[in-house]
Amino acid sequence: MPHVPERPVVIVGGGPAGIFAGLLLARAGVPVTVLEKHEDFFRDFRGDTVHPATLGLFEQLGWLDELLALPYSKVETLGMRIAGQERRLADFRKLPVRAPFIAMMPQWDLLDFLSGKAKQYPGFDLRMGAEAVAAHADEAGRIDSVEIAGGEILPARLVIAADGRRSIMRDQAQLPLKTIGAPMDVLWFKLDRPSDLGPESFGALEARKFLVLINRRTYLQCAFVIPKGAGDEIRAQGIAAFRERLRGVVPELDGVIDGLADMEQVKLLSVSLDRLTRWHRDGLLAIGDAAHAMSPVGGVGINVAVQDAVVAANVLAQPLAREDNPDPLLARVQQLRARSVHYTQMLQKQTQDRFIMPILEREEPIERAPLAIRIMDRITPLQRLPARLIGLGIDMPEIESPDAHA
């Protein structure tokens, strides 16, 4: 069956990429149904970093002040504690944007805000608790519908797969996946924030240990980086052994580490780094983690995913509103995003392989910071480059899709 303009665009996945894409399409007058398999957005240890580039998109929409009225913590600099000394590596305050900082905001608050804005547009439909289980194609092989748990089949003029790094839609569409590889995993947990710890978010490292602390105002969100596949062994050793692993990495934490009472408080993130070599087939487009799983290095996942959504809407919204067939345009979305995704993943892999893994494999104590880090700490203008790469990304698309309701 050919493209049917009367059907809605069906977006599978109610994360930042899916909700933002749905919002922009509905804003342009395109009927959209977003399917989210969970009943709510509340899940802990999801990506909570809203970068300056993404904040700039909210400013473009006129919603930045309203967004920043929600609870968040501000990250203006990033640093590293090495051999007991603080080294500053990135300073966002000089970025040429209105909000030159990372906003650490619970993802459920961000998604509630976005979905609330999207629901103001009459063509936007968000279905919570609707788990997509299959994509169906017509006789010509074009994806034309999505089946959800329970057997309901939703006809679609276009399916956008935004269902994450384990995307069912991507698998159903048989899109080719290239594995780049990640030699590490991350254990996430919370700690009370000691009063004698400064306000900055930073990483602390010593031989075989790398701990990242994110200031969440009333507590610390902590990421303990481990070799790939070591999570089961660490979990089997129990919470007492895990607390001992943490002691001394950041001495100010030693008094609060005992707050970890059970390994159930420690969540494993299995790190992936991969991307599709083709993001689309007739009737379907993959964006966000479904198109490219990002490493947690730099915390750029939300930023990159939202930029995918913006570019997808820039390319597709007006043609869809005109009831044109979107299939010939799908490759254009990948073409516009490939450079940014490829370079970001390349930098993440180099950081993993050349910096993080040597630390996790190192036996002898670290007595001083590497020369490159010492130079960056001393020459403050150098801190603008990592700030720009992390905060704005390789490319910084702006919203060009129309507002049919203006």
Secondary structure by P-SEA (a helix, b strand, c coil): cccccccccccccccaaaaaaaaaaaaabbbbbbbbcccccccccccccccaaaaaaaaaacccccccccbbbbbcbbbbbcccbbbbccccccccccccbbbbccaaaaaaaaaaaaaccccbbbbcccccccccccccccccccccccbbbbbbcbbbcccccccaaaaaaccbbbbbcccbbbbbbcccccccccccccccccccbbbbbbbcccccbbbbbbcccaaaaaaaacaaaaaaaacccccccccccccccccccbbbbbbbbbbbcccccccccccccccccccccccaaaaaaaaaaaaaaaacaaaaaaccccccaaaaaaaacaaaaaaaaaaaaaaacccaaaaaacccccccccaaaaaaaaccccaaaaaaaaaccccccccccccccc
